[in-house]
Amino acid sequence: MKIYQFRVSIIGIPKLYRIIEASDSCTFDDLHDVIFQAFNRFDEHLYSFFITRKDTKNIRAIYDAPEITHPMNVEDIMGFEKRRQSTAKTRIGDVRLNENDVFHYLFDFGDDWWHRIKVQNIKETKSKKKHIKLIKSFGESPPQHPDYDDDYDEEDE
């Protein structure tokens, strides 16, 4: 069995990342759950992983990459013909990632929390036990929903 070490960062926020280890038997749902907790999220939303294999800022290239998405988002909607795989059914080992591959994760299709995930290391283990955990946190997570009402003055009513 393979153990992947991922470096997960939120695009546009420097000096903020998480290191996560996951066995190839973990699903992308499992990976989402650990990322969700690692960045102190509390409000569930739809999400997708885009297997670009390369680092890119080209949003078209990201959206054109194979997509592994929340089970509720797998069905074709509004005429989109792109084939999507379910995060609940797709294991990390199924996509055959290599060291230094980069893929992208979009959490919350409204607020667009884009993440960059780099495969830092892959090692073999004799264990057959499913394994996923947060190894390291660096930097403070931004609030999931910024408080836009900070400047609101109740006296203005």
Z-matrix of the N, CA and C atoms (Angstrom, degrees):
N
C 1 1.450
C 2 1.527 1 108.49
N 3 1.321 2 115.51 1 148.11
C 4 1.457 3 121.63 2 178.55
C 5 1.525 4 110.57 3 -102.31
N 6 1.337 5 114.65 4 145.33
C 7 1.461 6 122.51 5 172.84
C 8 1.524 7 106.79 6 -115.94
N 9 1.324 8 115.46 7 122.54
C 10 1.464 9 122.01 8 179.37
C 11 1.522 10 109.29 9 -98.03
N 12 1.320 11 115.88 10 139.29
C 13 1.457 12 120.32 11 172.12
C 14 1.526 13 106.78 12 -111.16
N 15 1.333 14 115.28 13 119.27
C 16 1.462 15 122.29 14 -177.48
C 17 1.529 16 110.29 15 -109.56
N 18 1.310 17 114.74 16 139.75
C 19 1.470 18 120.64 17 169.30
C 20 1.522 19 105.94 18 -105.97
N 21 1.333 20 116.22 19 116.69
C 22 1.463 21 122.44 20 -175.91
C 23 1.519 22 108.46 21 -110.79
N 24 1.328 23 116.15 22 122.58
C 25 1.469 24 120.18 23 177.43
C 26 1.524 25 108.94 24 -128.48
N 27 1.330 26 115.27 25 156.31
C 28 1.460 27 120.60 26 175.22
C 29 1.522 28 106.62 27 -92.36
N 30 1.315 29 116.35 28 123.97
C 31 1.460 30 121.31 29 -176.75
C 32 1.523 31 109.75 30 -62.13
N 33 1.331 32 114.89 31 131.47
C 34 1.458 33 120.89 32 178.06
C 35 1.519 34 114.52 33 93.58
N 36 1.335 35 116.87 34 -4.58
C 37 1.463 36 119.65 35 178.73
C 38 1.532 37 108.15 36 -119.76
N 39 1.334 38 117.21 37 99.50
C 40 1.468 39 119.84 38 -178.31
C 41 1.531 40 111.70 39 -69.07
N 42 1.306 41 115.00 40 157.77
C 43 1.471 42 123.18 41 175.71
C 44 1.524 43 112.71 42 58.58
N 45 1.327 44 115.65 43 36.13
C 46 1.460 45 121.89 44 177.26
C 47 1.523 46 107.50 45 -140.18
N 48 1.334 47 116.24 46 116.58
C 49 1.456 48 119.45 47 177.24
C 50 1.519 49 110.39 48 -159.32
N 51 1.331 50 114.86 49 166.08
C 52 1.452 51 123.20 50 176.17
C 53 1.530 52 107.47 51 -131.83
N 54 1.334 53 115.47 52 142.79
C 55 1.463 54 121.07 53 173.84
C 56 1.525 55 106.87 54 -107.09
N 57 1.327 56 115.23 55 125.40
C 58 1.463 57 121.68 56 -177.06
C 59 1.525 58 108.80 57 -127.14
N 60 1.323 59 115.73 58 135.82
C 61 1.463 60 121.66 59 173.67
C 62 1.519 61 108.57 60 -105.91
N 63 1.336 62 115.32 61 138.03
C 64 1.464 63 119.43 62 179.28
C 65 1.518 64 109.78 63 -148.56
N 66 1.318 65 115.73 64 138.50
C 67 1.466 66 119.80 65 175.58
C 68 1.521 67 109.58 66 -77.96
N 69 1.329 68 115.09 67 158.23
C 70 1.466 69 119.60 68 -178.45
C 71 1.527 70 112.68 69 -65.43
N 72 1.335 71 117.49 70 -13.92
C 73 1.467 72 120.67 71 178.84
C 74 1.527 73 112.97 72 -84.41
N 75 1.335 74 117.62 73 -8.65
C 76 1.471 75 120.91 74 177.24
C 77 1.524 76 110.05 75 -72.20
N 78 1.310 77 115.76 76 146.93
C 79 1.460 78 119.99 77 175.65
C 80 1.530 79 109.42 78 -86.63
N 81 1.321 80 115.04 79 167.51
C 82 1.460 81 119.00 80 174.28
C 83 1.534 82 110.75 81 -68.85
N 84 1.331 83 118.04 82 -22.96
C 85 1.476 84 120.70 83 170.25
C 86 1.524 85 110.08 84 -62.30
N 87 1.326 86 116.50 85 -43.35
C 88 1.467 87 120.61 86 177.71
C 89 1.530 88 110.30 87 -59.99
N 90 1.331 89 116.21 88 -44.24
C 91 1.464 90 120.26 89 179.95
C 92 1.528 91 110.39 90 -63.69
N 93 1.325 92 116.65 91 -44.16
C 94 1.471 93 120.04 92 176.19
C 95 1.525 94 110.77 93 -56.06
N 96 1.340 95 117.06 94 -47.07
C 97 1.469 96 120.76 95 -177.03
C 98 1.527 97 111.80 96 -57.81
N 99 1.323 98 117.04 97 -42.28
C 100 1.467 99 120.37 98 -179.07
C 101 1.533 100 110.29 99 -70.64
N 102 1.327 101 117.61 100 -40.63
C 103 1.470 102 120.22 101 177.07
C 104 1.526 103 109.80 102 -62.83
N 105 1.319 104 116.55 103 -44.69
C 106 1.467 105 122.70 104 179.29
C 107 1.531 106 110.28 105 -54.08
N 108 1.324 107 116.70 106 -48.30
C 109 1.464 108 121.39 107 179.86
C 110 1.527 109 111.54 108 -70.73
N 111 1.329 110 116.97 109 -39.81
C 112 1.467 111 121.33 110 -176.06
C 113 1.523 112 112.48 111 -63.54
N 114 1.329 113 116.77 112 -30.26
C 115 1.466 114 120.65 113 179.26
C 116 1.540 115 111.76 114 -101.72
N 117 1.318 116 116.08 115 19.44
C 118 1.470 117 122.97 116 174.30
C 119 1.531 118 113.42 117 56.12
N 120 1.309 119 116.47 118 43.06
C 121 1.458 120 120.32 119 176.55
C 122 1.518 121 109.06 120 -84.29
N 123 1.328 122 116.65 121 154.91
C 124 1.467 123 120.38 122 -179.08
C 125 1.518 124 111.93 123 -135.44
N 126 1.320 125 117.61 124 -21.38
C 127 1.459 126 122.48 125 -174.84
C 128 1.525 127 108.76 126 -108.72
N 129 1.334 128 116.51 127 110.46
C 130 1.468 129 121.30 128 -177.38
C 131 1.531 130 111.49 129 -66.87
N 132 1.313 131 115.68 130 142.95
C 133 1.468 132 124.04 131 175.35
C 134 1.522 133 108.40 132 -145.41
N 135 1.317 134 115.99 133 169.51
C 136 1.464 135 120.22 134 174.39
C 137 1.522 136 109.49 135 -66.19
N 138 1.335 137 115.38 136 158.33
C 139 1.456 138 120.93 137 -179.22
C 140 1.519 139 109.53 138 -155.88
N 141 1.335 140 115.13 139 159.64
C 142 1.458 141 121.76 140 176.57
C 143 1.517 142 109.99 141 -145.98
N 144 1.318 143 114.99 142 150.20
C 145 1.460 144 123.01 143 170.46
C 146 1.521 145 107.02 144 -108.66
N 147 1.320 146 116.96 145 137.46
C 148 1.460 147 122.56 146 179.33
C 149 1.530 148 107.36 147 -118.61
N 150 1.319 149 116.47 148 115.06
C 151 1.460 150 121.60 149 -172.79
C 152 1.537 151 109.31 150 -87.15
N 153 1.315 152 115.80 151 78.37
C 154 1.468 153 122.52 152 -177.57
C 155 1.525 154 112.12 153 -78.44
N 156 1.321 155 117.30 154 -28.12
C 157 1.468 156 125.80 155 -176.13
C 158 1.522 157 113.56 156 67.96
N 159 1.311 158 117.73 157 -16.97
C 160 1.462 159 122.62 158 178.67
C 161 1.511 160 108.53 159 -127.01
N 162 1.324 161 115.14 160 152.74
C 163 1.456 162 119.46 161 175.54
C 164 1.518 163 107.99 162 -78.00
N 165 1.293 164 116.94 163 130.70
C 166 1.459 165 121.01 164 179.07
C 167 1.518 166 109.53 165 -150.82
N 168 1.312 167 115.29 166 151.17
C 169 1.461 168 120.97 167 172.83
C 170 1.529 169 110.05 168 -105.70
N 171 1.335 170 116.09 169 0.16
C 172 1.457 171 122.31 170 -178.86
C 173 1.527 172 108.80 171 -78.25
N 174 1.321 173 116.03 172 106.87
C 175 1.464 174 121.15 173 -174.87
C 176 1.532 175 111.45 174 -62.52
N 177 1.329 176 117.67 175 -33.27
C 178 1.477 177 121.33 176 177.61
C 179 1.530 178 109.95 177 -64.20
N 180 1.338 179 117.16 178 -42.78
C 181 1.468 180 120.75 179 178.67
C 182 1.532 181 110.43 180 -63.82
N 183 1.308 182 117.13 181 -37.70
C 184 1.462 183 120.30 182 178.53
C 185 1.525 184 110.16 183 -66.10
N 186 1.335 185 116.90 184 -50.39
C 187 1.469 186 119.88 185 -178.44
C 188 1.531 187 112.82 186 -65.46
N 189 1.339 188 117.02 187 -26.37
C 190 1.462 189 120.21 188 178.99
C 191 1.530 190 112.87 189 -79.60
N 192 1.321 191 117.75 190 -13.97
C 193 1.466 192 121.88 191 -178.79
C 194 1.528 193 110.08 192 -71.92
N 195 1.341 194 117.14 193 159.04
C 196 1.469 195 119.24 194 175.22
C 197 1.526 196 110.54 195 -54.30
N 198 1.332 197 115.43 196 135.09
C 199 1.470 198 121.51 197 -174.55
C 200 1.523 199 110.51 198 -113.65
N 201 1.320 200 114.61 199 132.06
C 202 1.464 201 122.28 200 173.99
C 203 1.522 202 104.66 201 -117.49
N 204 1.330 203 116.69 202 117.58
C 205 1.457 204 119.70 203 -166.90
C 206 1.522 205 112.88 204 -130.27
N 207 1.317 206 114.62 205 165.65
C 208 1.466 207 122.98 206 176.55
C 209 1.535 208 108.47 207 -50.65
N 210 1.334 209 117.91 208 139.33
C 211 1.473 210 120.29 209 -178.04
C 212 1.531 211 114.28 210 -52.50
N 213 1.325 212 118.44 211 -31.63
C 214 1.468 213 120.57 212 179.66
C 215 1.524 214 112.39 213 -74.69
N 216 1.334 215 117.90 214 -8.67
C 217 1.463 216 122.15 215 -177.41
C 218 1.533 217 112.29 216 -110.07
N 219 1.320 218 117.36 217 7.35
C 220 1.465 219 120.76 218 -175.88
C 221 1.524 220 112.18 219 -73.37
N 222 1.315 221 117.17 220 -37.53
C 223 1.469 222 120.76 221 -177.75
C 224 1.523 223 111.20 222 -62.04
N 225 1.326 224 116.04 223 143.12
C 226 1.465 225 119.91 224 174.57
C 227 1.515 226 108.63 225 -64.72
N 228 1.314 227 115.45 226 130.48
C 229 1.456 228 119.67 227 178.44
C 230 1.515 229 109.74 228 -125.14
N 231 1.280 230 115.54 229 146.82
C 232 1.463 231 123.19 230 176.35
C 233 1.534 232 112.66 231 50.70
N 234 1.335 233 116.85 232 36.43
C 235 1.457 234 120.28 233 173.83
C 236 1.519 235 115.26 234 81.50
N 237 1.310 236 118.56 235 2.04
C 238 1.464 237 119.28 236 176.49
C 239 1.523 238 108.07 237 -66.55
N 240 1.315 239 116.14 238 133.31
C 241 1.458 240 119.22 239 -177.63
C 242 1.520 241 112.32 240 -105.29
N 243 1.303 242 117.55 241 2.94
C 244 1.452 243 121.20 242 -179.08
C 245 1.524 244 109.85 243 -65.16
N 246 1.299 245 116.16 244 132.26
C 247 1.461 246 121.35 245 178.30
C 248 1.529 247 108.68 246 -81.83
N 249 1.310 248 115.17 247 126.42
C 250 1.457 249 121.02 248 179.49
C 251 1.524 250 108.77 249 -116.21
N 252 1.326 251 115.40 250 146.71
C 253 1.457 252 120.91 251 175.14
C 254 1.527 253 108.31 252 -103.73
N 255 1.308 254 116.20 253 152.73
C 256 1.457 255 121.99 254 179.99
C 257 1.524 256 110.87 255 -83.09
N 258 1.331 257 115.98 256 135.64
C 259 1.463 258 120.60 257 175.91
C 260 1.529 259 111.20 258 -65.50
N 261 1.318 260 116.98 259 -24.92
C 262 1.464 261 120.85 260 -179.32
C 263 1.527 262 111.86 261 -75.49
N 264 1.327 263 116.83 262 -24.53
C 265 1.464 264 120.64 263 -175.56
C 266 1.522 265 113.62 264 -108.58
N 267 1.315 266 118.01 265 -11.40
C 268 1.465 267 121.45 266 -175.68
C 269 1.525 268 109.66 267 -101.93
N 270 1.328 269 114.74 268 122.59
C 271 1.462 270 120.12 269 178.20
C 272 1.534 271 109.74 270 -89.39
N 273 1.318 272 115.38 271 154.73
C 274 1.461 273 120.65 272 179.02
C 275 1.532 274 110.07 273 -57.48
N 276 1.311 275 117.08 274 -40.65
C 277 1.464 276 120.77 275 179.41
C 278 1.516 277 113.93 276 -64.19
N 279 1.331 278 117.58 277 -21.64
C 280 1.469 279 121.34 278 -178.41
C 281 1.529 280 113.15 279 -66.22
N 282 1.333 281 117.80 280 -25.41
C 283 1.476 282 119.57 281 -174.74
C 284 1.523 283 113.03 282 -95.54
N 285 1.323 284 117.24 283 -0.83
C 286 1.468 285 123.06 284 173.85
C 287 1.530 286 113.41 285 52.15
N 288 1.312 287 114.96 286 57.07
C 289 1.462 288 120.97 287 178.31
C 290 1.524 289 110.51 288 -72.33
N 291 1.326 290 115.78 289 151.17
C 292 1.451 291 123.09 290 176.59
C 293 1.522 292 109.41 291 -117.91
N 294 1.334 293 116.01 292 161.07
C 295 1.461 294 119.36 293 175.38
C 296 1.520 295 109.27 294 -57.35
N 297 1.317 296 115.75 295 141.48
C 298 1.468 297 125.58 296 -178.97
C 299 1.521 298 114.40 297 74.78
N 300 1.332 299 118.70 298 -1.95
C 301 1.461 300 119.31 299 172.20
C 302 1.529 301 108.13 300 -63.49
N 303 1.309 302 115.31 301 148.28
C 304 1.458 303 122.36 302 175.60
C 305 1.521 304 107.48 303 -123.29
N 306 1.325 305 116.44 304 138.11
C 307 1.458 306 120.03 305 171.53
C 308 1.516 307 107.58 306 -137.76
N 309 1.312 308 116.13 307 171.11
C 310 1.461 309 120.87 308 -171.39
C 311 1.519 310 110.53 309 -122.96
N 312 1.323 311 114.70 310 148.80
C 313 1.459 312 122.69 311 -177.53
C 314 1.522 313 107.31 312 -131.35
N 315 1.318 314 115.76 313 125.43
C 316 1.456 315 122.12 314 177.98
C 317 1.519 316 107.98 315 -110.88
N 318 1.322 317 115.85 316 119.48
C 319 1.457 318 121.62 317 176.97
C 320 1.518 319 108.30 318 -112.26
N 321 1.314 320 116.85 319 130.29
C 322 1.462 321 124.41 320 177.77
C 323 1.526 322 109.88 321 72.17
N 324 1.320 323 115.58 322 95.81
C 325 1.463 324 121.76 323 -176.63
C 326 1.528 325 113.23 324 -66.79
N 327 1.312 326 117.98 325 -9.28
C 328 1.461 327 121.51 326 176.48
C 329 1.516 328 111.84 327 -92.61
N 330 1.339 329 115.96 328 -50.16
C 331 1.468 330 120.42 329 -179.27
C 332 1.522 331 112.69 330 -86.15
N 333 1.322 332 117.72 331 -13.32
C 334 1.478 333 122.96 332 175.65
C 335 1.526 334 113.71 333 53.40
N 336 1.322 335 116.40 334 65.21
C 337 1.460 336 120.65 335 172.92
C 338 1.531 337 107.50 336 -84.47
N 339 1.327 338 116.41 337 97.95
C 340 1.459 339 122.20 338 -179.70
C 341 1.523 340 110.13 339 -87.88
N 342 1.321 341 115.97 340 133.28
C 343 1.458 342 123.03 341 178.88
C 344 1.534 343 109.25 342 -121.84
N 345 1.309 344 114.36 343 147.81
C 346 1.461 345 122.30 344 173.51
C 347 1.521 346 106.26 345 -109.19
N 348 1.328 347 116.92 346 129.44
C 349 1.462 348 121.37 347 -179.84
C 350 1.520 349 108.51 348 -121.69
N 351 1.321 350 115.39 349 120.35
C 352 1.471 351 120.63 350 179.52
C 353 1.523 352 108.83 351 -110.77
N 354 1.333 353 115.41 352 134.83
C 355 1.454 354 121.47 353 174.29
C 356 1.525 355 106.64 354 -80.19
N 357 1.324 356 116.32 355 104.94
C 358 1.461 357 120.27 356 -176.89
C 359 1.515 358 112.79 357 -83.25
N 360 1.321 359 115.89 358 -32.67
C 361 1.448 360 119.40 359 -173.18
C 362 1.524 361 108.59 360 -159.84
N 363 1.320 362 115.71 361 147.72
C 364 1.465 363 121.82 362 172.36
C 365 1.518 364 106.41 363 -133.23
N 366 1.333 365 115.88 364 127.30
C 367 1.459 366 118.87 365 178.01
C 368 1.521 367 109.57 366 -130.49
N 369 1.305 368 114.97 367 153.56
C 370 1.459 369 121.74 368 177.78
C 371 1.522 370 109.06 369 -88.95
N 372 1.320 371 115.63 370 146.21
C 373 1.458 372 120.98 371 174.85
C 374 1.520 373 108.46 372 -138.47
N 375 1.299 374 115.88 373 151.91
C 376 1.465 375 119.97 374 178.78
C 377 1.525 376 111.22 375 -83.49
N 378 1.320 377 115.55 376 -16.32
C 379 1.459 378 120.16 377 -179.44
C 380 1.530 379 110.09 378 -65.30
N 381 1.301 380 115.77 379 142.28
C 382 1.469 381 121.54 380 176.27
C 383 1.528 382 110.37 381 -105.11
N 384 1.328 383 115.87 382 3.28
C 385 1.454 384 121.72 383 -175.90
C 386 1.535 385 110.59 384 -80.86
N 387 1.326 386 116.05 385 133.75
C 388 1.469 387 121.60 386 176.09
C 389 1.525 388 108.86 387 -60.35
N 390 1.337 389 116.40 388 135.42
C 391 1.466 390 121.02 389 -173.18
C 392 1.526 391 109.16 390 -141.98
N 393 1.329 392 116.05 391 127.55
C 394 1.468 393 120.47 392 172.05
C 395 1.520 394 108.04 393 -154.03
N 396 1.343 395 115.99 394 131.65
C 397 1.466 396 118.45 395 178.11
C 398 1.516 397 111.19 396 -162.96
N 399 1.314 398 113.37 397 156.32
C 400 1.457 399 121.94 398 174.48
C 401 1.521 400 107.34 399 -79.01
N 402 1.336 401 116.35 400 127.41
C 403 1.461 402 121.88 401 -177.60
C 404 1.530 403 110.96 402 -99.70
N 405 1.345 404 116.34 403 -41.03
C 406 1.460 405 119.78 404 -175.29
C 407 1.522 406 109.76 405 -150.78
N 408 1.328 407 115.69 406 143.13
C 409 1.469 408 122.50 407 173.39
C 410 1.509 409 108.00 408 -121.42
N 411 1.317 410 116.75 409 133.22
C 412 1.455 411 121.15 410 176.25
C 413 1.526 412 108.33 411 -132.63
N 414 1.305 413 116.81 412 121.75
C 415 1.456 414 122.04 413 -179.89
C 416 1.517 415 112.05 414 91.56
N 417 1.322 416 114.53 415 155.90
C 418 1.459 417 121.10 416 -178.51
C 419 1.527 418 110.49 417 -91.20
N 420 1.313 419 115.78 418 133.10
C 421 1.469 420 120.84 419 179.61
C 422 1.522 421 110.62 420 -67.22
N 423 1.323 422 116.77 421 139.43
C 424 1.467 423 118.63 422 172.76
C 425 1.526 424 108.90 423 -72.58
N 426 1.328 425 117.43 424 158.01
C 427 1.469 426 118.46 425 177.65
C 428 1.529 427 110.23 426 -62.65
N 429 1.325 428 116.18 427 142.88
C 430 1.470 429 120.22 428 -179.81
C 431 1.523 430 110.88 429 -60.72
N 432 1.314 431 116.08 430 -43.53
C 433 1.460 432 121.82 431 178.36
C 434 1.523 433 107.20 432 -120.90
N 435 1.334 434 117.46 433 100.68
C 436 1.473 435 118.85 434 -179.96
C 437 1.525 436 110.46 435 -56.31
N 438 1.309 437 115.39 436 145.93
C 439 1.458 438 121.21 437 -179.22
C 440 1.523 439 108.83 438 -84.87
N 441 1.321 440 115.17 439 94.32
C 442 1.467 441 120.35 440 -178.15
C 443 1.527 442 112.17 441 -76.45
N 444 1.322 443 117.16 442 -8.25
C 445 1.460 444 120.88 443 -177.51
C 446 1.524 445 113.30 444 -90.44
N 447 1.329 446 118.08 445 5.56
C 448 1.466 447 120.52 446 -178.62
C 449 1.525 448 112.15 447 -56.04
N 450 1.324 449 116.96 448 -37.18
C 451 1.460 450 120.90 449 -176.19
C 452 1.525 451 112.79 450 -90.03
N 453 1.318 452 116.02 451 -1.45
C 454 1.451 453 121.24 452 -177.58
C 455 1.533 454 109.75 453 -71.35
N 456 1.275 455 116.28 454 129.58
C 457 1.465 456 121.11 455 -179.07
C 458 1.524 457 108.68 456 -111.49
N 459 1.325 458 116.89 457 114.29
C 460 1.462 459 120.94 458 -177.48
C 461 1.525 460 112.17 459 -63.55
N 462 1.324 461 118.88 460 -21.40
C 463 1.466 462 121.21 461 179.97
C 464 1.524 463 111.78 462 -70.05
N 465 1.358 464 116.54 463 -15.85
C 466 1.453 465 119.71 464 -178.71
C 467 1.519 466 112.26 465 -73.44
N 468 1.321 467 117.86 466 -11.34
C 469 1.475 468 120.26 467 -176.34
C 470 1.507 469 111.92 468 -75.42
